[in-house]
Amino acid sequence: MYDRNTSDVITSLAKTVDRLIQIDGDHRTAISALSLHRRSEPSATHCIYNLGLGIVLQGEKQVIIGEEIFTYSPGQTMLTTIDIPVISHTRRTSEHKPFLGLMLLLDISMIRKMVLQMGQIDFQEKTPPSFGVQSIDYELIESVNRLVNLLNEPILLSQLSPIIQQEITIRLLTGANGIYLRQLIKVGSVSSKIEKAVSWLKHNFVQQIQMDDLAEQVFMSPSTFRQHFRKITGMSPLQYQKQLRLQEARHLMLNQHIDVGHAAGLVGYESASQFSREYSRLFGSSPQKDIQNLLLA
């Protein structure tokens, strides 16, 4: 549970975000790494979480990663260190009290730079998952509050936002989330190897590949690779590839009006019927019905 000072900053920040965004949706800001989010009714979104820090300011969010469910609410953060396909549900929201949150993408090069400048802090060698929910502390939320409030000071924004983002990175590295970020950039660590595999899959998910070959690419035995991939991402390599394919197919059908069979082929499926079965399993309805519902919404 967070203290009163932290609670006051969260309340103030929620009011600021509420003033800045009056329409439901995901809103980019003048700070390229920062986006603000508003929902006035419960919703479910299939998306990919990138390396970043998510903070709920009002309402509640439930995130499904593989077979695990994480719930976080005001006073908590979710840090993601590897690109992860998720299903995100916003809850406890209404027109009069909408869900409000923000996402701050983190810069891997800045993390490396800060670690080099700060020096290594001793910690046990672990293989942490690539995501975690933590209670937020006053110093971190106060620095995030200052960053968001820079949106009201455009003259100062370009000069001060990089400094505050650097401060946030340092606070994350020295806080409870530090182990996640340090393992990610530690050369030769399991986390860095899995990150390389994830990056390859993200850019080549259409290709047919034997997962044993991918394990070899990152210098791991097949059994060790599968074990650590699931521990870090919450799913198997094949499940990860499948979610990337299905999310991309959904994007193609919705935004480029590509038919089901063509979309299936473009994302690597040889069988349209298999594509439809797996699509229905992930999104809850057939491709045609799902896209129709999205267009009507």
Secondary structure as the mmCIF struct_conf table of DSSP 4:
data_model
#
loop_
_struct_conf.conf_type_id
_struct_conf.id
_struct_conf.beg_label_comp_id
_struct_conf.beg_label_asym_id
_struct_conf.beg_label_seq_id
_struct_conf.end_label_comp_id
_struct_conf.end_label_asym_id
_struct_conf.end_label_seq_id
HELX_RH_AL_P HELX_RH_AL_P1 ARG A 4 LEU A 20
BEND BEND1 ILE A 23 ASP A 24
STRN STRN1 GLY A 25 ARG A 28
BEND BEND2 ALA A 30 ILE A 31
TURN_TY1_P TURN_TY1_P1 SER A 32 ALA A 33
STRN STRN2 LEU A 34 ARG A 39
BEND BEND3 SER A 40 GLU A 41
STRN STRN3 SER A 43 TYR A 49
BEND BEND4 LEU A 51 LEU A 51
STRN STRN4 GLY A 52 GLN A 58
BEND BEND5 GLY A 59 GLY A 59
STRN STRN5 GLU A 60 ILE A 65
TURN_TY1_P TURN_TY1_P2 GLY A 66 GLU A 67
STRN STRN6 GLU A 68 TYR A 72
TURN_TY1_P TURN_TY1_P3 PRO A 74 GLY A 75
STRN STRN7 GLN A 76 THR A 80
BEND BEND6 ILE A 82 ILE A 82
STRN STRN8 ILE A 84 ARG A 91
BEND BEND7 ARG A 92 ARG A 92
BEND BEND8 GLU A 95 LYS A 97
STRN STRN9 PHE A 99 LEU A 105
HELX_RH_AL_P HELX_RH_AL_P2 ILE A 108 MET A 118
HELX_LH_PP_P HELX_LH_PP_P1 GLN A 120 ASP A 122
BEND BEND9 SER A 130 SER A 130
STRN STRN10 PHE A 131 SER A 135
HELX_LH_PP_P HELX_LH_PP_P2 ILE A 136 ASP A 137
HELX_RH_AL_P HELX_RH_AL_P3 TYR A 138 ASN A 149
HELX_RH_3T_P HELX_RH_3T_P1 LEU A 150 ASN A 152
HELX_RH_AL_P HELX_RH_AL_P4 PRO A 154 THR A 174
BEND BEND10 GLY A 175 GLY A 175
TURN_TY1_P TURN_TY1_P4 ALA A 176 ASN A 177
HELX_RH_AL_P HELX_RH_AL_P5 GLY A 178 ILE A 185
BEND BEND11 LYS A 186 LYS A 186
TURN_TY1_P TURN_TY1_P5 VAL A 187 GLY A 188
HELX_RH_AL_P HELX_RH_AL_P6 VAL A 190 ASN A 204
TURN_TY1_P TURN_TY1_P6 PHE A 205 VAL A 206
BEND BEND12 GLN A 207 GLN A 207
HELX_RH_AL_P HELX_RH_AL_P7 MET A 211 GLN A 217
TURN_TY1_P TURN_TY1_P7 VAL A 218 PHE A 219
HELX_RH_AL_P HELX_RH_AL_P8 PRO A 222 THR A 233
BEND BEND13 GLY A 234 MET A 235
HELX_RH_AL_P HELX_RH_AL_P9 PRO A 237 ASN A 255
BEND BEND14 GLN A 256 GLN A 256
HELX_RH_AL_P HELX_RH_AL_P10 VAL A 260 LEU A 266
TURN_TY1_P TURN_TY1_P8 VAL A 267 GLY A 268
BEND BEND15 GLU A 270 GLU A 270
HELX_RH_AL_P HELX_RH_AL_P11 ALA A 272 PHE A 283
BEND BEND16 GLY A 284 SER A 285
HELX_RH_AL_P HELX_RH_AL_P12 PRO A 287 LEU A 296
#
